[in-house]
Amino acid sequence: MFFKLLKEGFVFAFNSIIVNKLRTFLSLFGITIGIFSIISVFTVLDWMEKSIRDSIPHWEIM
């Protein structure tokens, strides 16, 4: 019974993807842009932090 429902769910999802190609494309495109944006923001923040740390002179305590 469980596997029959699981199979039916997969068939329904697959048919939905085939029928709604534009919606599927736009969803995947949005997810891709979101992931790219997050990676870009973290990269810029890391670069800015490194730049600030490098610009401050390091004083060694003896």
N, C-alpha and C positions, 0 to 999 in steps of 0.2 A: 504494500500500500504506500509506504513512504517513498520507495524508489519510483513508483508510478507517478506520484505527485511531483517528485523532483524532476523526472523526465519531462512531464507536462510543462513544468515551469521553465525548463531550458528551451523546449520547443517554442513556447510562447515568447520568451525573450528573444530568441533567434529570429522568429518571424517579425517581431516588432522592430528589430534592427534592420532587417531587409526592407520592410515597408517604409520605415521612417529614416531614409538614408540622410536627408538633410539635417534632421534633428540629431542623429548620431554623429555626423561630421561636426556640427557646431558644438556639441557637448565635448567631444574629444579635443577639438580645437581650443575651447575654453579651458579645459584642464591643462593642456599643454602650455598655454599662455600663462596660466596661474603658476605652474611649477617653474617656468622660466623666470617669471617675475620674482618669485621667492628666492631662487638661486642668485639672481642678479642683485637683489637688495643685500643679501648676506655677503656677497662678494665685495660690493662697494663698502659696506660697513667694516669688513675686515681690512680692506685696503686703507680706509680712513683711519682706523685705529692704529695700524702699523705706521702710517705716515706721521701721525701725532706722536707716537712713541719714539720714532726715529728722530723727530725734530727736537725733542726735549733732551738736554744733555744728561748723561748718566753720571751721577756723583757716586764715587765709591767711598764707602764708610770704612775707615781704618781703625 
